[in-house]
Amino acid sequence: MKPVDPEGSPPLRSGRWWLLTLATWAMIGLTFSLGRWQMNRADYKLGLAAAIEARTREPALDQAALLAQTELALQLHRSVQLQGRWLAERTVYLDNRPMGGRAGFWVITPLQLQGSSQVVLVQRGWIGRDFMDRQRLAPVQTPEGSVQVNGRLALTPGKLYQLEPDVPGLIRQNLEISQFRSETGLALLDALVIQTGAPSEGLARSWDAPQLGVDKHHGYAFQWFSLSGLLVVLYIWFQWIAPRRRKNRL
């Protein structure tokens, strides 16, 4: 028999009951906290998306303003308008970069800024892959002489996972600006310009918006909150309702 309080109160709970209660509520608190953390991450990234949108609406940086920046990271996503000439012989193609569901390459060419020794890498656009011959690249027109480039500022080309470092060449998996600077001897800025505008020169430019993963955080939050709610229901059923149902049948 369970111990009874001298004053006639209900039976005292066993140590096992209290242990299960503490463990369950600890798990409920943990899963609820994880859900809140995911919601906070989603709110942060929504704010970041709003900041990116606001940055893209700011007046475009011209060449002089860009070169005057001491912290290019503070101008991330800002529009730019540059003049210069393409260094076509230094063009590289980044592999495994899909666009519109099709496999292909990002085409990156250095642009030497007009009236300056400084050079900036420009992600000019995208070309599709030849599935019969990976080394065969679709033709890209690179104008000679002075050109104007409109785009937005990024820090580096998007990086893909790779097991071994790239060997310098025309086709690569990734491109590190510092490494490319050492390889070529070019006075590269610590930034990348993603060229925008209509397709031209054999290049498509339907760039995707930055993927911040807000939906992913909402999905994880729903899972954690659902688990937290399930634990509450199971606790109430097995620790309160089920024992009373058994008692009433006796």
trRosetta pair geometry for C-beta under 8 A, 3 or more apart (Angstrom, degrees):
i j d omega theta_ij theta_ji phi_ij phi_ji
1 4 7.8 -30 147 -26 113 99
2 11 3.8 50 107 -165 133 134
2 12 6.6 -168 165 51 103 64
2 14 7.3 -99 -125 -57 107 93
3 11 6.7 122 72 -156 46 78
3 12 5.0 -14 79 32 101 116
4 8 7.3 2 166 -121 113 32
4 9 7.6 163 -175 65 70 59
4 11 5.9 -56 -92 -101 66 65
4 12 7.5 -168 -100 -7 19 84
5 8 6.7 -52 85 38 90 16
5 9 3.7 9 48 44 145 100
5 10 7.5 37 9 55 115 33
5 12 6.6 119 -53 -53 83 94
13 17 4.2 -114 -178 84 103 141
13 18 5.8 117 119 -49 122 87
13 21 8.0 12 165 -16 153 141
14 17 4.7 107 55 0 74 100
14 18 7.3 -145 97 0 44 85
15 18 5.8 -57 -151 40 36 108
15 19 6.1 39 152 -23 68 107
16 19 5.6 -54 -146 35 32 113
16 20 6.4 29 157 -15 66 105
17 20 6.1 -58 -151 38 28 107
17 21 6.3 30 151 -21 63 110
17 239 6.9 119 -153 -143 89 101
18 21 5.4 -53 -145 37 33 116
18 22 6.3 31 158 -17 67 104
19 22 6.1 -55 -147 37 28 106
19 23 6.3 24 157 -15 64 110
20 23 5.8 -57 -142 41 29 109
20 24 6.0 30 159 -21 66 109
20 239 6.7 -176 110 -90 123 118
21 24 6.0 -57 -145 36 25 109
21 25 6.3 13 162 -9 63 110
21 235 7.5 95 -121 -156 60 117
21 239 6.6 108 -84 -139 87 156
22 25 6.2 -61 -143 43 27 102
22 26 6.2 32 156 -23 64 108
23 26 5.7 -56 -149 34 28 114
23 27 6.5 25 154 -16 64 105
24 27 5.8 -59 -154 37 31 107
24 28 6.3 33 149 -21 67 105
24 231 6.0 170 -168 177 88 106
24 234 7.8 -147 -140 91 128 98
24 235 4.7 129 161 -95 152 121
24 239 7.7 -123 14 -32 163 143
25 28 5.2 -45 -141 35 39 116
25 29 6.3 42 155 -20 65 101
25 235 7.6 80 -60 -119 70 162
26 29 5.8 -54 -150 37 30 110
26 30 6.3 30 151 -20 64 107
27 30 5.5 -52 -143 37 34 112
27 31 6.2 27 161 -14 68 106
27 231 5.6 -156 104 -135 110 158
28 31 6.3 -57 -143 40 26 103
28 32 6.1 24 159 -16 63 112
28 228 5.3 94 -152 -152 66 81
28 231 4.8 -157 -81 99 86 133
28 232 6.0 86 -120 -63 133 81
28 235 7.5 -44 -52 -20 132 146
29 32 5.9 -59 -144 40 26 109
29 33 6.1 28 157 -21 64 109
30 33 5.8 -58 -149 36 27 110
30 34 6.4 26 154 -18 64 106
31 34 5.6 -51 -147 36 34 112
31 35 6.5 39 152 -21 64 103
31 224 5.0 -175 -177 -170 78 81
31 225 7.6 163 143 -82 96 22
31 227 4.7 -120 -159 95 149 108
31 228 4.0 -172 101 -69 114 86
31 231 6.8 140 30 2 145 139
32 35 5.6 -52 -152 34 34 114
32 36 6.5 33 150 -17 65 103
32 224 7.2 157 -93 145 19 101
32 225 6.9 64 -117 -109 62 63
32 228 4.4 99 -64 -126 77 155
33 36 5.6 -53 -148 37 34 111
33 37 6.3 39 151 -23 66 103
34 37 5.5 -48 -146 33 34 115
34 38 6.6 35 154 -18 64 101
34 224 4.5 -143 95 -138 100 149
35 38 5.8 -54 -152 35 32 109
35 39 6.5 31 151 -17 64 105
35 220 7.9 -170 -115 126 56 71
35 221 4.7 91 -159 -156 72 68
35 222 7.8 121 -135 -40 107 12
35 223 7.9 -166 -97 72 94 53
35 224 3.5 -164 -67 96 84 116
35 225 4.2 105 -135 -54 156 78
35 228 6.4 -82 -11 -8 138 136
36 39 5.5 -54 -149 37 35 113
36 40 6.3 38 152 -21 67 103
36 221 7.7 100 -60 -135 16 106
37 40 5.6 -52 -149 35 32 113
37 41 6.5 35 151 -20 64 103
38 41 5.6 -50 -149 34 34 113
38 42 6.5 37 151 -20 65 102
38 217 4.8 175 -177 -170 83 79
38 218 7.5 164 144 -78 109 18
38 220 4.5 -152 -130 95 150 105
38 221 3.8 -160 94 -68 122 84
38 224 6.4 151 9 16 134 137
39 42 5.5 -50 -149 35 34 113
39 43 6.4 36 151 -19 66 103
39 217 7.2 152 -85 149 24 106
39 218 7.6 64 -103 -104 65 58
39 221 4.8 92 -55 -120 79 149
40 43 5.6 -50 -147 36 34 112
40 44 6.4 38 151 -22 64 103
41 44 5.6 -50 -148 33 32 114
41 45 6.4 25 155 -13 65 107
41 217 4.7 -148 92 -131 106 143
42 45 5.9 -60 -148 41 30 105
42 46 6.3 35 152 -22 65 104
42 214 5.1 89 -147 -152 83 74
42 217 3.8 -171 -66 100 90 130
42 218 5.4 85 -107 -57 153 74
42 221 6.8 -64 -13 -21 135 139
43 46 5.6 -50 -147 34 32 113
43 47 6.5 34 153 -17 63 103
44 47 5.7 -58 -158 37 31 111
44 48 6.4 32 146 -21 66 106
45 48 5.1 -45 -143 35 40 117
45 49 6.3 47 153 -23 66 98
45 212 4.2 156 -173 155 118 123
45 213 6.5 -96 -143 67 169 73
45 214 5.0 -160 99 -80 124 85
45 217 6.8 151 23 4 136 147
46 49 5.6 -48 -149 33 33 113
46 50 6.6 34 150 -18 62 103
46 214 5.9 84 -65 -118 79 136
47 50 5.6 -52 -150 36 34 112
47 51 6.4 36 150 -20 66 104
48 51 5.5 -52 -148 35 34 113
48 52 6.4 37 151 -21 66 102
48 212 6.2 163 85 -130 121 144
49 52 5.6 -50 -148 34 33 112
49 53 6.4 34 152 -19 64 105
49 210 7.7 -164 -110 76 78 106
49 212 5.7 -115 -64 3 102 157
49 214 7.2 -37 -27 -44 141 135
50 53 5.6 -52 -148 36 33 113
50 54 6.4 33 152 -19 65 105
51 54 5.6 -53 -147 37 32 111
51 55 6.3 36 152 -23 65 105
52 55 5.6 -53 -148 33 31 113
52 56 6.6 31 154 -20 64 103
52 77 4.9 -127 -148 -143 81 173
52 210 6.3 -110 -153 34 168 136
53 56 5.9 -54 -151 32 31 110
53 57 6.9 25 152 -16 62 106
54 57 5.9 -61 -155 35 35 109
54 58 7.3 50 147 -38 64 93
55 58 5.8 -37 -161 5 40 117
55 75 7.9 150 -165 -167 121 45
55 76 7.1 5 163 90 164 60
55 77 4.4 82 99 93 133 111
55 78 5.6 -88 170 -76 99 65
56 77 5.7 -69 -61 157 82 100
56 78 7.5 -163 -94 -116 40 29
56 79 6.3 82 -154 -40 59 95
56 152 6.6 -22 -115 -117 93 136
58 78 6.0 -43 69 -131 121 92
58 79 7.2 -176 75 25 72 93
59 79 7.7 -110 149 64 26 111
60 78 7.5 136 -134 159 46 83
60 79 3.9 -69 -103 110 86 104
60 80 5.8 154 -171 -105 93 13
60 81 4.9 70 135 -16 137 99
60 150 7.4 -47 -136 -141 154 90
61 65 4.3 -135 -157 95 86 119
61 66 4.8 110 138 -63 125 82
61 69 7.6 -10 -149 -39 152 127
61 75 6.6 20 -38 -167 150 142
61 78 5.7 54 -13 133 114 125
61 79 7.0 164 15 92 70 54
61 80 4.8 -26 64 -109 92 77
61 81 7.3 -179 84 24 44 68
61 153 7.5 21 32 -39 133 130
62 65 5.2 91 51 14 67 103
62 66 7.0 -127 100 -9 32 93
62 80 7.7 141 -100 -161 15 67
62 81 5.5 -29 -108 69 63 96
62 82 7.7 144 -167 -85 48 47
63 66 5.7 -57 -148 34 30 112
63 67 6.4 21 159 -12 66 108
63 81 7.5 -81 -35 97 72 63
63 82 5.2 101 -83 -128 93 68
63 83 6.1 -69 -43 30 142 79
63 84 7.8 144 -111 -45 135 98
63 113 5.7 148 -152 -162 121 119
63 114 6.7 -44 -134 47 173 91
63 116 7.6 -169 168 -1 120 136
64 67 6.1 -60 -148 40 29 105
64 68 6.3 28 154 -22 64 111
65 68 5.6 -59 -147 35 31 113
65 69 7.1 47 152 -40 62 93
66 69 6.0 -43 -164 5 35 115
66 72 7.9 38 -165 -114 77 102
66 75 7.8 -169 -121 113 70 166
66 80 5.8 50 -77 -135 133 123
66 82 7.0 -23 15 -87 157 104
66 120 7.9 -27 149 -63 142 152
66 153 7.9 178 -125 -87 110 129
66 189 7.8 -14 154 -127 107 166
67 113 7.1 167 -65 125 121 167
67 116 6.5 -138 -98 -113 151 162
67 118 6.2 162 -113 33 111 162
69 72 5.3 99 117 -84 131 63
69 74 7.4 -161 -163 58 116 100
69 75 5.8 -56 -129 -13 156 140
71 74 4.5 57 107 -3 108 112
71 75 7.7 143 103 -6 67 85
72 75 5.7 -64 -161 41 50 106
72 76 7.8 90 143 -61 67 67
72 153 6.9 -138 -179 -179 97 135
72 155 7.5 140 112 -108 106 74
72 189 6.7 115 -68 168 159 109
72 190 5.8 168 39 82 137 88
72 191 4.4 -111 160 -59 150 127
73 76 5.9 -2 -168 -42 47 108
73 155 6.2 28 -106 -96 80 119
75 78 4.3 -56 178 12 85 138
75 153 5.4 18 119 73 95 161
76 153 6.0 -129 -128 104 31 100
76 154 6.8 51 -147 -123 83 37
76 155 6.3 -23 -107 -43 111 94
77 152 5.7 -6 -158 174 42 121
77 153 6.5 -57 2 64 12 77
77 154 7.5 54 -70 -83 51 63
77 210 7.8 -64 -94 -24 121 138
78 152 6.7 163 81 -153 27 75
78 153 5.0 7 53 22 78 121
79 150 7.3 -6 -171 -171 99 86
79 151 7.4 171 -149 98 61 29
79 152 5.4 -46 -95 -96 51 76
79 153 7.8 -136 -71 -8 7 84
79 196 8.0 -58 -127 24 94 141
80 149 7.9 8 105 105 97 88
80 150 7.4 171 87 -149 54 44
80 151 5.8 -14 57 68 93 74
80 152 6.8 143 10 -114 84 23
80 153 5.7 87 -26 -54 122 93
80 193 5.8 -88 60 -123 136 119
81 148 6.8 -5 -173 -173 86 102
81 149 7.6 164 -153 83 41 50
81 150 5.5 -8 -105 -102 74 75
82 111 6.5 95 120 123 137 145
82 113 6.3 -83 -166 -116 112 92
82 114 8.0 161 172 7 73 94
82 120 7.0 -102 -131 48 168 140
82 148 7.1 158 84 -156 45 55
82 149 4.8 -16 63 59 96 96
82 150 8.0 177 23 -77 69 32
82 151 7.7 -24 13 28 109 100
82 193 6.8 -73 3 -100 141 171
83 113 7.2 79 78 -158 56 64
83 114 4.2 -18 108 -2 98 136
83 146 6.0 8 -178 -171 99 104
83 147 7.2 175 -148 85 57 38
83 148 5.4 -27 -95 -99 75 69
83 149 7.7 172 -84 17 27 76
84 111 4.5 106 84 166 136 94
84 112 5.1 -178 -176 86 117 46
84 113 4.5 -76 -84 -111 127 28
84 114 4.9 -138 -88 -35 55 70
84 120 8.0 151 12 34 165 95
84 146 7.1 -163 125 -139 7 68
84 147 6.8 -29 70 56 53 76
84 149 7.3 -31 37 6 95 117
85 111 7.2 157 73 -157 25 67
85 112 5.5 -14 58 57 78 98
85 114 7.4 100 -17 -81 77 75
85 144 7.4 15 -155 -169 107 48
85 145 6.3 -110 -114 155 108 14
85 146 5.9 -65 -72 -90 86 43
85 147 6.7 113 -110 12 42 88
86 109 5.3 1 -153 147 104 135
86 110 7.6 124 -159 82 54 53
86 111 6.1 -39 -97 -103 53 70
86 142 5.0 -138 112 -178 159 107
86 143 6.8 117 7 66 129 62
86 144 7.6 -98 48 -103 102 37
86 147 6.5 23 -28 18 94 138
87 90 4.5 13 120 24 109 117
87 91 8.0 180 101 -43 65 66
87 109 6.7 172 63 176 63 85
87 110 4.3 -13 47 77 120 103
87 111 7.2 -159 6 -87 84 20
87 112 5.9 87 -43 -25 107 100
87 119 7.0 -6 -6 -139 139 132
87 186 7.4 -169 53 -105 173 140
88 91 5.7 -14 -167 -26 51 114
88 109 6.3 -14 -108 -145 47 128
88 142 4.2 131 -105 114 121 157
90 109 6.8 114 83 -151 79 61
90 110 4.9 -4 89 16 135 116
90 184 5.9 47 -130 -126 128 144
90 186 7.1 48 -131 -44 167 144
91 107 6.5 -10 -168 -171 112 89
91 108 6.9 154 -154 83 61 48
91 109 4.5 -21 -99 -95 86 88
91 140 7.6 -179 -171 81 159 141
91 142 7.1 -120 -59 -75 141 149
91 170 7.6 22 99 -144 78 83
92 108 5.2 -16 63 65 85 100
92 169 8.0 106 -130 98 98 43
92 170 6.4 -174 -128 -162 59 37
92 171 7.6 156 -170 -92 74 19
92 172 5.7 -6 179 14 122 116
92 175 6.1 134 95 -91 147 136
92 180 7.8 -109 -8 -119 150 130
93 105 4.1 -4 -175 -178 101 143
93 106 7.2 154 -159 73 51 46
93 107 6.0 -19 -105 -101 75 62
93 108 7.6 177 -86 22 26 78
93 127 7.8 -53 -133 47 118 114
93 137 6.2 -134 -69 -115 163 137
93 170 6.0 22 18 151 101 77
93 171 4.9 -29 74 -105 105 67
93 172 7.2 143 75 24 52 66
94 97 5.5 60 104 -30 98 134
94 105 6.0 144 65 -161 47 75
94 106 4.3 -5 51 52 110 99
94 108 6.5 52 -18 -8 105 118
94 157 6.1 -169 -63 165 162 151
94 172 6.0 -36 -106 78 60 80
94 173 7.0 46 -156 176 75 16
94 174 7.0 48 -136 -103 110 24
94 175 6.1 -93 -82 -13 114 110
95 105 5.9 -31 -95 -103 44 89
95 134 7.9 23 -126 -172 130 112
95 171 5.6 55 -50 -179 112 100
95 172 6.8 -166 2 87 93 26
95 173 5.8 -47 52 -97 101 53
96 103 7.0 -37 -123 -151 44 98
96 160 6.0 58 92 -93 126 174
96 173 6.8 10 28 -134 120 78
97 104 6.1 -59 77 86 76 68
97 105 6.0 74 41 -141 109 22
97 106 4.5 -15 77 -26 171 92
97 126 6.6 -134 112 -123 113 108
97 158 7.7 127 -118 67 109 117
98 101 6.5 -4 175 -139 123 9
98 102 6.1 157 -153 75 82 34
98 103 5.5 -46 -95 -96 84 43
98 104 6.6 105 -116 27 36 78
99 102 6.2 -28 67 59 62 86
99 104 6.1 -44 21 46 98 127
99 126 4.5 81 -11 134 153 168
99 204 6.0 161 122 97 151 129
99 206 6.0 125 -177 66 112 97
100 204 7.7 -58 -3 148 127 156
100 206 6.2 52 -50 77 104 144
102 128 5.6 -37 145 -117 129 104
102 129 7.9 -174 158 22 88 85
103 128 7.2 80 84 -155 55 70
103 129 4.7 -34 112 18 96 131
103 131 7.8 88 67 -79 129 96
104 126 5.4 85 107 176 135 97
104 127 5.5 -166 -172 96 120 41
104 128 4.4 -81 -93 -116 120 32
104 129 4.9 -153 -100 -27 49 79
105 126 6.8 162 82 -151 45 63
105 127 5.5 -9 56 59 94 85
105 129 6.7 113 -24 -76 86 82
105 137 7.1 -35 29 -130 154 104
105 171 7.3 -85 -115 -127 136 92
106 123 5.7 -27 179 -153 119 102
106 125 7.7 -178 -149 104 60 24
106 126 5.9 -39 -99 -96 54 75
106 157 6.7 162 98 -147 153 126
107 123 7.5 121 76 -164 49 52
107 124 4.9 -49 96 58 100 105
107 125 5.6 -1 44 63 110 66
107 126 7.0 -174 3 -91 87 22
107 127 6.1 58 -40 -4 118 104
107 140 5.8 150 -134 -109 161 162
107 203 6.1 -102 39 -109 135 122
108 121 5.6 7 -178 -177 111 105
108 122 6.8 164 -152 80 62 43
108 123 5.3 -28 -98 -100 87 58
108 124 6.8 170 -103 3 28 84
108 157 6.5 -63 -78 -71 147 139
108 175 6.3 -123 60 29 163 170
108 192 7.8 -46 -136 -145 121 116
109 121 7.7 156 83 -153 25 61
109 122 5.7 -24 67 62 72 96
109 124 5.5 21 18 -30 104 130
109 142 6.6 168 -120 -122 164 126
110 119 4.9 10 -177 175 115 121
110 120 7.2 151 -153 78 67 29
110 121 5.6 -46 -96 -97 65 58
110 122 7.3 128 -128 12 16 82
110 184 7.6 -179 -36 134 155 167
110 186 5.9 -64 -145 -166 161 168
110 188 7.1 -91 -123 -99 118 99
111 119 6.6 158 77 -158 41 70
111 120 5.5 -21 59 64 95 80
111 121 7.7 139 14 -121 79 11
111 122 4.9 49 -18 -19 117 125
111 147 7.7 -100 -135 69 115 110
111 149 6.1 -73 -110 -2 166 154
111 193 7.4 -35 27 43 134 134
112 116 7.6 -169 173 81 74 74
112 117 7.7 -43 -156 -156 103 30
112 118 7.6 144 -152 89 60 40
112 119 5.0 -37 -96 -99 62 89
113 116 4.3 -5 89 56 106 119
113 118 5.1 -2 28 80 124 90
113 119 6.9 -159 -5 -94 80 32
113 120 6.6 58 -50 0 104 101
114 146 6.3 42 -93 -129 124 109
117 187 5.2 53 131 32 92 152
118 187 5.3 -94 -111 112 44 113
118 188 8.0 95 -167 -130 68 14
118 189 6.0 49 -178 -52 112 97
119 186 4.6 -51 49 172 152 116
119 187 5.5 121 13 69 91 66
119 188 5.2 -49 83 -93 96 56
119 189 7.1 -157 84 -4 43 78
120 188 7.0 113 -105 -153 31 68
120 189 4.7 -11 -96 32 85 120
120 191 6.4 -22 -141 81 107 90
120 192 7.4 150 176 -124 88 29
120 193 5.6 56 139 -8 126 112
121 157 7.7 -78 128 -39 139 102
121 175 7.6 172 -159 131 159 136
121 177 6.5 -132 0 -110 139 98
121 180 7.3 57 -74 94 135 154
121 188 6.4 22 -31 -148 93 118
121 189 8.0 -139 9 57 72 81
121 191 7.9 -170 44 101 86 47
121 192 5.0 -37 84 -117 104 79
121 193 7.2 172 92 25 51 72
122 149 5.9 -66 -125 -168 149 157
122 151 6.8 177 -143 -19 95 163
122 192 7.5 152 -100 -170 23 69
122 193 4.8 -24 -111 72 74 101
122 194 7.9 153 -162 -96 59 16
122 195 5.5 50 178 -43 106 107
123 151 7.8 139 56 -152 79 145
123 154 7.5 2 6 38 132 135
123 157 6.2 138 -82 -101 124 96
123 192 6.0 46 -22 167 103 115
123 193 7.0 -163 22 92 73 47
123 194 4.6 -16 60 -113 118 65
123 195 6.4 -155 84 11 57 79
124 140 7.7 97 99 -170 140 135
124 195 5.0 17 -131 22 42 142
124 201 7.4 -57 163 83 126 137
124 203 5.6 -78 129 -133 93 171
125 140 7.9 168 65 -132 113 119
125 195 6.4 -55 -49 74 76 118
125 199 7.2 104 -146 -131 142 67
125 200 7.9 -166 -57 56 157 60
125 201 7.3 152 20 73 147 101
125 202 7.9 151 90 95 141 57
125 203 2.6 96 85 169 152 121
125 204 5.7 143 -178 59 107 34
125 205 4.9 -71 -114 -70 93 83
126 203 6.3 112 39 -163 38 78
126 204 4.7 -44 63 66 95 91
126 205 7.1 160 11 -81 89 38
126 206 7.7 -65 32 39 133 74
127 137 6.8 72 100 -172 147 83
127 138 4.3 -159 -176 53 128 121
127 140 6.4 -99 -55 -68 141 107
127 202 6.5 12 -98 142 114 96
127 203 6.4 -67 -58 -108 83 64
127 204 7.5 146 -81 15 38 88
128 138 6.2 67 54 -28 72 143
129 134 6.9 -14 -166 -126 110 64
130 133 5.2 -11 113 59 122 72
130 134 7.1 -168 74 -92 80 21
130 136 4.3 -35 54 80 156 106
130 137 7.5 -129 2 -82 114 21
130 138 7.2 158 -42 -52 98 77
132 136 7.4 -5 79 33 86 136
133 136 4.0 60 94 -2 115 113
134 171 7.5 119 147 178 97 173
135 171 7.1 -124 -116 -8 61 145
137 140 7.6 -40 143 -9 112 103
137 170 7.7 -111 -31 146 147 129
137 171 7.8 -167 -69 -72 121 109
138 202 6.2 -175 133 174 105 121
139 202 5.5 -132 100 -111 68 164
140 201 6.1 40 -171 146 71 93
140 202 4.7 -144 -110 76 49 128
140 203 6.2 48 -131 -55 103 97
141 201 4.2 -127 63 -148 90 77
141 202 5.7 129 2 0 80 107
142 201 7.0 79 -75 -167 38 132
143 147 5.4 123 78 -79 124 125
143 201 7.4 -93 -25 -101 88 126
149 193 6.6 87 131 125 128 145
149 195 5.7 -77 -165 -109 101 106
150 195 7.0 87 76 -152 51 70
150 196 5.8 -70 115 60 90 88
150 197 5.8 98 68 -47 113 118
151 193 4.2 102 84 170 142 95
151 194 5.2 171 -173 80 114 42
151 195 4.3 -72 -83 -99 120 35
151 196 5.2 146 -116 0 52 81
152 193 7.2 150 70 -155 26 65
152 194 5.4 -19 59 57 80 98
152 196 6.3 54 -11 -31 91 125
153 191 5.7 -25 -161 -177 98 129
153 192 7.6 129 -163 75 51 49
153 193 6.2 -36 -100 -102 53 66
153 194 7.9 -166 -80 16 5 82
154 157 7.6 86 109 -80 135 33
154 191 7.0 141 78 -171 41 76
154 192 4.6 -31 75 73 94 99
154 193 7.4 159 24 -99 80 16
154 194 5.4 57 -9 -24 123 108
155 190 7.5 -10 -156 149 75 80
155 191 6.2 -65 -121 -121 39 62
155 192 6.7 17 96 19 15 94
156 159 7.1 9 119 -43 119 101
156 175 7.8 -169 -174 91 88 77
156 176 7.2 -7 -151 -129 130 49
156 177 5.9 -119 -112 -18 93 108
156 192 5.8 116 -114 -12 18 127
157 174 7.1 173 90 -157 113 64
157 175 5.1 49 34 55 137 103
157 192 5.9 158 -50 -113 63 169
159 174 5.1 35 -135 -129 78 127
160 173 5.8 -106 67 172 115 95
160 174 6.0 -154 40 -68 75 98
162 165 7.5 110 106 -96 124 24
162 166 7.3 26 121 -53 167 79
162 173 4.7 104 -79 116 144 156
162 174 6.3 -136 0 -7 135 116
166 169 7.6 -132 168 30 98 90
166 172 4.4 39 -155 -150 149 103
166 173 5.4 -160 -80 33 110 86
166 174 6.1 -157 -27 51 129 72
166 175 7.8 -32 37 -80 162 52
168 172 7.8 -21 -129 -82 32 124
168 183 5.6 168 -107 -148 137 140
169 172 6.4 150 64 -64 78 85
172 175 5.9 101 93 -67 141 84
175 179 7.7 -151 -171 68 51 109
175 180 5.9 24 -173 -50 94 132
176 179 3.9 66 78 15 109 112
176 180 6.4 174 83 -12 54 85
177 180 5.7 -59 -143 40 30 109
177 181 6.2 37 154 -27 65 104
177 188 5.7 -159 -174 130 96 139
177 190 6.2 134 110 -131 150 52
177 191 7.8 71 -104 12 164 15
177 192 7.1 -137 -73 -57 124 93
178 181 5.6 -49 -150 29 31 116
178 182 6.8 27 153 -14 62 103
178 190 7.9 18 -65 -113 82 91
179 182 5.9 -55 -153 37 34 107
179 183 6.2 33 150 -21 66 110
180 183 5.4 -53 -142 39 34 116
180 184 5.9 7 167 1 69 113
180 186 7.6 -22 135 45 87 114
180 188 6.6 60 96 -32 100 166
181 184 6.7 -71 -138 49 20 90
181 185 7.7 83 173 -87 53 7
181 186 6.2 -107 -129 67 60 74
181 187 7.8 48 -143 -125 104 17
181 188 4.5 -122 -90 31 99 119
182 185 7.8 23 -168 -66 22 47
184 188 7.8 80 64 -37 122 118
194 207 6.2 70 164 -97 131 161
195 205 6.4 -88 103 -119 84 135
196 205 6.1 148 -140 159 36 135
196 207 7.2 -77 -103 15 82 128
197 200 7.1 -21 114 6 115 118
197 205 6.1 39 63 72 55 160
198 205 7.3 123 147 44 9 120
199 203 6.3 -167 -152 92 73 51
199 204 5.0 -22 -106 -108 114 52
199 205 6.1 -176 -84 12 57 85
200 203 6.5 -10 70 52 47 88
208 211 6.9 6 132 -44 124 96
213 216 4.2 -39 -170 34 88 125
213 217 6.2 91 132 -24 88 91
214 217 5.9 -57 -155 35 34 108
214 218 6.5 33 150 -17 67 105
215 218 5.6 -53 -148 37 36 112
215 219 6.3 39 152 -22 66 104
216 219 5.7 -55 -151 34 31 113
216 220 6.5 28 153 -15 65 104
217 220 5.7 -52 -145 38 34 109
217 221 6.2 37 153 -22 65 106
218 221 5.6 -53 -146 36 31 114
218 222 6.5 36 153 -22 64 102
219 222 5.8 -52 -151 32 31 112
219 223 6.7 31 151 -18 63 104
220 223 5.6 -54 -153 34 35 113
220 224 6.4 30 154 -15 68 105
221 224 5.9 -57 -147 39 32 107
221 225 6.1 27 157 -14 67 109
222 225 6.0 -58 -142 42 28 107
222 226 6.0 31 157 -23 64 110
223 226 5.7 -56 -146 36 27 113
223 227 6.4 26 156 -18 63 105
224 227 5.8 -54 -149 36 32 110
224 228 6.3 35 152 -21 65 105
225 228 5.4 -51 -147 36 34 115
225 229 6.3 33 154 -17 66 104
226 229 5.8 -55 -148 38 30 109
226 230 6.3 33 152 -21 64 106
227 230 5.5 -52 -146 35 32 114
227 231 6.5 36 154 -21 64 102
228 231 5.9 -53 -153 32 30 112
228 232 6.8 32 150 -19 62 102
229 232 5.6 -52 -153 32 37 113
229 233 6.5 34 152 -16 68 104
230 233 5.7 -55 -150 37 34 110
230 234 6.1 30 155 -16 68 108
231 234 5.8 -55 -142 41 30 109
231 235 6.1 35 157 -24 65 107
232 235 5.8 -55 -148 34 27 112
232 236 6.4 23 157 -15 64 106
233 236 6.0 -58 -149 37 29 107
233 237 6.2 24 156 -17 65 111
234 237 5.7 -58 -144 39 30 110
234 238 5.9 4 169 2 69 113
235 238 6.7 -69 -136 48 21 91
235 239 5.4 -14 180 13 63 125
235 240 7.9 44 137 0 64 100
236 239 6.8 -64 -117 52 14 91
236 240 5.3 -41 -165 39 55 122
236 241 6.2 46 142 -13 75 106
237 240 7.4 -38 -76 53 4 77
237 241 5.0 -43 -135 46 45 120
237 242 5.8 55 159 -27 67 103
238 241 7.9 -1 -30 50 17 82
238 242 5.3 -5 -122 22 38 136
239 242 7.9 60 6 40 17 98
239 243 7.1 -16 178 -3 25 121
240 243 6.7 -76 -153 38 12 102
240 244 6.6 0 163 -9 55 115
241 244 6.1 -68 -153 40 28 107
241 245 6.3 28 156 -21 67 108
242 245 5.7 -54 -145 34 32 112
242 246 6.5 31 157 -17 65 103
243 246 5.8 -55 -150 36 33 110
243 247 6.3 35 152 -22 67 106
244 247 5.4 -51 -144 36 36 114
244 248 6.2 35 156 -21 67 104
245 248 5.9 -54 -146 35 30 109
245 249 6.7 27 154 -20 62 105
246 249 5.9 -60 -154 33 33 109
246 250 7.0 40 149 -31 63 99
247 250 5.9 -50 -160 17 36 115
